[in-house]
Amino acid sequence: MDRIEIIRIALICFVVSFFLTKFFYKKGFKIGNKEESTSGGLVVFLTVLTGILVSVYRSDIYVWKIFVLFTSMFLLGLWDDYKNLSPFKKLFFQILIVSLALFFGFKTEIIYIPVYLNYLIAAVWMLVITNAFNFLDIMDGLCLGSFLLVSLTFSVIGFIKFQPLNAFFSIAVFSSCLGFLPFNYKKAHAYLGDSGSLSLGFFLSILAISFSYAGENRPLALFTPVIILGLPVFDFMYVTVRRLLQKKSIFKKSPDHLAILMKENGISKKRIIYKFWFIAFGFTSAALILQFGSYTYGVLALILAIILFFEIAFKYYR
C-alpha cells in the first residue's frame, strides 16, 4: 500500500511541477534580480509542499521537520536571488539552518565515534553538499541532472529497503526536478537559482544521512552517501583546492569551475553536460551495486567514475 502511495505522489509531483513551470513561463513570471528567471526553486518548493499535503504522510512530524528545514534554506536562497548576499552572510545563515537541523536530530549515526563527532560530521556534510550543488548550478541542465540522478538513487534504495518517509521525499524531489527539466535543458527558459540549488542540495544532504544502508558485511556502506553524491563532492573539492593553490578566496565567485574551464577550451555545452551526467551516473550506479550487487563490480564502477572525473579535471586545469 505504501509503495503505491509513493508512486501516486510521484505522478502528482511530476504533473504539478511541469504545468506550474509552463504556467510561470507563459505568464513571464520572474523571480530574482537577474536577467533570467530563477523560478525553478519556487516550482520545486510548491511541488514538494503539494506532495506532502496530498499524501498520507502529512501528519508525520518527521515530514514537517524536514520541510521546515527545506523551507528555511529555500527562503535564504530566495533572498540571495534578489539581493545577491555576500558569501559570508550567506554562510552565516546556512550555519544557523544547519544548527536547526542538528537540533531536530539530523546527524550521522557512526557507532565507532563519539556523539559530538557525529554532530560535527553532519554539520560539515550539510554545509558542503548544500554549497556543492550551488557550485554546479552554472550551466543549463548541469545541476538539475545531478539532482535527478541522486534523488532517483535514493528513491531506489528507499523502495528496496523500504524506508517509506525517505523514499517519499526522494521520489518527490525526483519528480519535481523531472517536471522542471524540459524548461531548464538546452535553451533554458527557467533556472533553479539559489533558492532551488541551495534548498535541494540541503534537502538531499539531510536525506543522505537519514537512510539506513547495507550492513557491516559491506565495509564501503558507511561511505554510501559520499559515493552517491560523488560528482558534487569531487567538483566542490576541485574548485576549493584549485582556489587555495592559486591563493584565491574560496568564497568569492570566479569563472574557475570545471564546466566553465571546459567551455573556454572549446567544449560544447551539450558535451559538457553529458560528460558530467555520465560521471554522476557512474557514482550513483557504483553506490547501488555496492548496496545490492557484487562488491567487486561496485568498487570497479566507483574507481571508473573517479578516474573519469580526474581525467577531465587534469586535462582542463589551468
C-alpha positions as CSV (number, residue, x, y, z in Angstrom):
1,M,0.0,0.0,0.0
2,D,2.8,2.4,0.9
3,R,4.7,1.8,-2.3
4,I,1.5,2.5,-4.3
5,E,1.1,5.7,-2.3
6,I,4.7,6.8,-3.1
7,I,4.1,6.1,-6.9
8,R,0.9,8.2,-6.7
9,I,2.8,11.1,-5.1
10,A,5.5,10.8,-7.8
11,L,2.9,11.2,-10.6
12,I,1.2,14.1,-8.8
13,C,4.6,15.9,-8.2
14,F,5.6,15.5,-11.9
15,V,2.3,16.9,-13.2
16,V,2.3,19.8,-10.8
17,S,6.0,20.7,-11.5
18,F,5.6,20.5,-15.3
19,F,2.4,22.6,-15.6
20,L,3.4,25.1,-12.9
21,T,6.7,25.7,-14.7
22,K,4.8,26.0,-18.0
23,F,2.3,28.5,-16.4
24,F,5.1,30.7,-15.0
25,Y,6.9,30.7,-18.3
26,K,3.8,31.7,-20.3
27,K,3.0,34.4,-17.9
28,G,6.5,35.7,-17.9
29,F,6.7,35.3,-14.1
30,K,10.1,36.3,-12.9
31,I,11.9,35.7,-9.6
32,G,15.2,37.3,-8.7
33,N,17.1,40.4,-10.0
34,K,19.0,38.5,-12.7
35,E,18.2,38.8,-16.4
36,E,16.9,35.2,-16.4
37,S,14.0,33.9,-14.2
38,T,15.0,31.7,-11.3
39,S,11.5,30.4,-10.8
40,G,12.7,26.7,-10.6
41,G,13.3,27.0,-6.8
42,L,9.7,28.2,-6.2
43,V,8.3,25.5,-8.5
44,V,10.1,22.7,-6.7
45,F,9.1,24.2,-3.3
46,L,5.4,24.4,-4.2
47,T,5.5,20.9,-5.8
48,V,7.1,19.3,-2.7
49,L,4.5,21.1,-0.5
50,T,1.7,19.8,-2.7
51,G,3.1,16.3,-2.4
52,I,3.1,16.5,1.4
53,L,-0.4,17.9,1.6
54,V,-2.0,15.2,-0.6
55,S,0.0,12.3,0.9
56,V,-0.9,10.0,3.8
57,Y,2.4,11.2,5.5
58,R,1.2,14.8,6.1
59,S,0.5,14.1,9.8
60,D,4.0,12.8,10.5
61,I,6.2,15.1,12.5
62,Y,9.3,13.8,10.7
63,V,7.9,15.0,7.4
64,W,7.3,18.5,8.7
65,K,10.7,18.8,10.4
66,I,12.4,18.2,7.0
67,F,10.0,20.6,5.3
68,V,10.7,23.3,7.8
69,L,14.4,22.9,7.1
70,F,13.8,22.8,3.4
71,T,11.7,26.0,3.6
72,S,14.4,27.8,5.7
73,M,17.1,27.1,3.1
74,F,14.7,28.0,0.2
75,L,13.9,31.4,1.8
76,L,17.6,32.0,2.2
77,G,18.2,31.2,-1.4
78,L,15.3,33.3,-2.5
79,W,16.7,36.3,-0.5
80,D,20.0,35.7,-2.3
81,D,18.3,35.6,-5.7
82,Y,17.0,39.1,-5.0
83,K,19.8,40.7,-3.0
84,N,23.0,38.8,-4.0
85,L,24.1,38.3,-0.5
86,S,27.8,38.3,0.4
87,P,29.4,34.9,0.7
88,F,30.0,35.4,4.5
89,K,26.4,36.5,5.2
90,K,25.0,33.5,3.2
91,L,27.4,31.1,5.1
92,F,26.3,32.6,8.4
93,F,22.6,31.9,7.8
94,Q,23.4,28.5,6.4
95,I,25.2,27.6,9.7
96,L,22.1,28.8,11.6
97,I,19.8,26.5,9.4
98,V,22.2,23.6,9.8
99,S,22.2,24.1,13.6
100,L,18.4,23.8,13.5
101,A,18.8,20.5,11.6
102,L,21.1,19.2,14.3
103,F,18.6,20.4,17.0
104,F,15.9,18.4,15.1
105,G,18.2,15.3,15.4
106,F,19.5,15.0,11.9
107,K,23.1,13.7,12.3
108,T,25.2,10.8,11.3
109,E,25.0,7.6,13.3
110,I,28.5,6.3,13.2
111,I,28.8,4.0,16.2
112,Y,32.6,4.0,16.2
113,I,33.0,7.6,17.2
114,P,31.7,9.9,20.0
115,V,28.3,11.6,19.6
116,Y,29.8,15.1,19.3
117,L,31.8,14.0,16.3
118,N,28.6,12.7,14.6
119,Y,27.1,16.2,15.1
120,L,30.3,17.8,13.7
121,I,30.5,15.5,10.7
122,A,26.8,16.1,10.0
123,A,27.2,19.9,10.1
124,V,30.2,19.9,7.8
125,W,28.5,17.4,5.5
126,M,25.3,19.5,5.2
127,L,27.3,22.7,4.5
128,V,29.5,21.1,1.9
129,I,26.7,19.3,0.0
130,T,24.5,22.4,0.0
131,N,27.2,24.6,-1.5
132,A,28.5,21.8,-3.8
133,F,25.2,21.8,-5.7
134,N,25.2,25.6,-5.7
135,F,28.7,25.4,-7.4
136,L,27.2,23.0,-10.0
137,D,24.4,25.4,-10.9
138,I,26.4,27.2,-13.6
139,M,25.1,25.7,-16.9
140,D,21.7,24.7,-18.3
141,G,20.7,21.2,-17.1
142,L,24.0,20.5,-15.3
143,C,22.9,20.9,-11.7
144,L,19.4,19.6,-12.4
145,G,20.7,16.4,-14.0
146,S,22.7,15.7,-10.9
147,F,19.7,16.3,-8.7
148,L,17.7,13.8,-10.8
149,L,20.3,11.0,-10.6
150,V,21.0,11.4,-6.9
151,S,17.3,11.6,-5.9
152,L,16.5,8.6,-8.1
153,T,19.2,6.6,-6.4
154,F,17.9,7.5,-3.0
155,S,14.4,6.5,-4.3
156,V,15.6,3.1,-5.4
157,I,17.3,2.5,-2.0
158,G,14.1,3.6,-0.2
159,F,12.0,1.3,-2.3
160,I,14.1,-1.8,-2.0
161,K,15.0,-1.4,1.7
162,F,11.6,0.2,2.2
163,Q,12.1,3.3,4.2
164,P,8.8,5.0,3.3
165,L,9.3,8.5,4.5
166,N,12.8,8.9,3.0
167,A,11.6,7.2,-0.2
168,F,8.6,9.6,-0.3
169,F,10.8,12.7,-0.1
170,S,13.4,11.3,-2.6
171,I,10.7,10.5,-5.2
172,A,9.0,13.9,-4.6
173,V,12.3,15.7,-5.3
174,F,13.0,13.4,-8.4
175,S,9.5,14.0,-9.9
176,S,9.7,17.8,-9.2
177,C,13.0,18.1,-10.9
178,L,11.9,15.8,-13.8
179,G,8.8,18.0,-14.4
180,F,11.1,21.1,-14.5
181,L,13.8,19.6,-16.7
182,P,12.2,20.3,-20.1
183,F,12.3,24.0,-19.3
184,N,15.9,24.0,-18.0
185,Y,17.7,21.9,-20.6
186,K,19.3,23.1,-23.8
187,K,17.7,26.6,-24.4
188,A,16.7,27.1,-20.9
189,H,13.6,29.2,-20.1
190,A,13.8,28.9,-16.4
191,Y,16.5,28.3,-13.8
192,L,16.8,26.9,-10.3
193,G,18.5,29.9,-8.9
194,D,20.0,29.9,-5.4
195,S,16.5,29.2,-4.0
196,G,16.5,25.9,-5.9
197,S,20.1,24.7,-5.8
198,L,20.7,25.6,-2.1
199,S,17.4,24.2,-0.8
200,L,17.6,21.0,-2.9
201,G,21.2,20.5,-2.0
202,F,20.4,20.9,1.7
203,F,17.4,18.6,1.3
204,L,19.5,15.8,-0.2
205,S,22.2,16.2,2.3
206,I,19.7,15.6,5.1
207,L,18.2,12.6,3.3
208,A,21.6,11.1,2.7
209,I,22.3,10.8,6.4
210,S,18.8,9.7,7.2
211,F,18.8,6.5,5.3
212,S,19.9,3.1,6.6
213,Y,22.3,1.4,4.2
214,A,23.9,-2.0,3.8
215,G,25.2,-3.8,6.9
216,E,28.7,-4.5,8.3
217,N,29.4,-7.2,5.7
218,R,29.9,-4.3,3.2
219,P,32.6,-2.0,4.6
220,L,32.0,0.7,2.0
221,A,28.4,1.0,3.1
222,L,29.5,3.7,5.6
223,F,30.5,5.9,2.6
224,T,27.4,5.3,0.5
225,P,26.1,8.9,0.9
226,V,29.5,10.2,-0.3
227,I,29.6,7.9,-3.3
228,I,26.0,8.7,-4.3
229,L,26.9,12.4,-4.2
230,G,30.3,11.8,-5.7
231,L,30.0,14.3,-8.5
232,P,29.1,17.4,-6.5
233,V,31.6,16.3,-3.8
234,F,34.5,16.0,-6.2
235,D,33.5,19.1,-8.1
236,F,33.4,21.1,-4.8
237,M,36.8,19.7,-3.8
238,Y,38.3,20.5,-7.2
239,V,37.2,24.2,-7.1
240,T,38.1,24.6,-3.5
241,V,41.6,23.1,-3.8
242,R,42.2,25.0,-7.0
243,R,41.4,28.3,-5.4
244,L,43.6,27.5,-2.4
245,L,46.6,26.6,-4.6
246,Q,46.1,29.8,-6.6
247,K,45.7,31.8,-3.3
248,K,42.2,32.9,-4.2
249,S,39.3,33.2,-1.8
250,I,37.2,30.0,-1.7
251,F,34.1,32.1,-1.0
252,K,34.1,34.6,-3.9
253,K,32.6,33.8,-7.2
254,S,35.0,33.3,-10.1
255,P,35.0,31.6,-13.5
256,D,37.2,28.7,-12.4
257,H,34.6,25.9,-12.2
258,L,35.5,22.8,-14.2
259,A,32.5,23.1,-16.5
260,I,33.4,26.7,-17.3
261,L,37.0,25.8,-18.0
262,M,35.9,23.1,-20.4
263,K,33.7,25.6,-22.2
264,E,36.6,28.0,-22.5
265,N,38.6,25.2,-24.1
266,G,36.0,24.9,-26.9
267,I,33.9,22.0,-25.5
268,S,30.2,22.4,-26.3
269,K,27.7,22.8,-23.5
270,K,26.0,19.6,-24.7
271,R,29.2,17.6,-24.4
272,I,30.0,19.1,-21.0
273,I,26.6,18.3,-19.6
274,Y,26.6,14.7,-21.0
275,K,30.1,14.1,-19.5
276,F,29.0,15.3,-16.1
277,W,25.8,13.3,-16.3
278,F,27.8,10.2,-17.2
279,I,30.2,10.7,-14.3
280,A,27.2,11.3,-11.9
281,F,25.6,8.1,-13.3
282,G,28.9,6.2,-12.6
283,F,28.9,7.3,-8.9
284,T,25.3,6.5,-8.3
285,S,25.5,3.2,-10.1
286,A,28.5,2.3,-8.0
287,A,26.6,3.1,-4.9
288,L,23.6,0.9,-5.9
289,I,25.9,-2.0,-6.9
290,L,27.8,-1.8,-3.6
291,Q,24.4,-1.8,-1.8
292,F,22.7,-4.6,-3.6
293,G,25.1,-6.3,-6.0
294,S,28.6,-7.6,-6.5
295,Y,31.1,-5.8,-4.1
296,T,33.9,-6.2,-6.7
297,Y,31.9,-4.7,-9.5
298,G,30.8,-1.9,-7.3
299,V,34.3,-1.0,-6.4
300,L,35.3,-1.1,-10.1
301,A,32.4,1.2,-11.0
302,L,33.5,3.6,-8.3
303,I,37.1,3.6,-9.4
304,L,36.0,4.2,-13.0
305,A,33.8,7.2,-12.0
306,I,36.7,8.7,-10.1
307,I,39.1,8.2,-13.0
308,L,36.7,9.8,-15.4
309,F,36.3,12.8,-13.2
310,F,40.0,13.4,-12.7
311,E,40.7,12.7,-16.4
312,I,38.8,15.9,-17.3
313,A,39.9,17.7,-14.1
314,F,43.6,17.4,-15.0
315,K,43.0,17.9,-18.7
316,Y,41.3,21.3,-18.3
317,Y,43.2,22.5,-15.3
318,R,45.0,25.9,-15.9
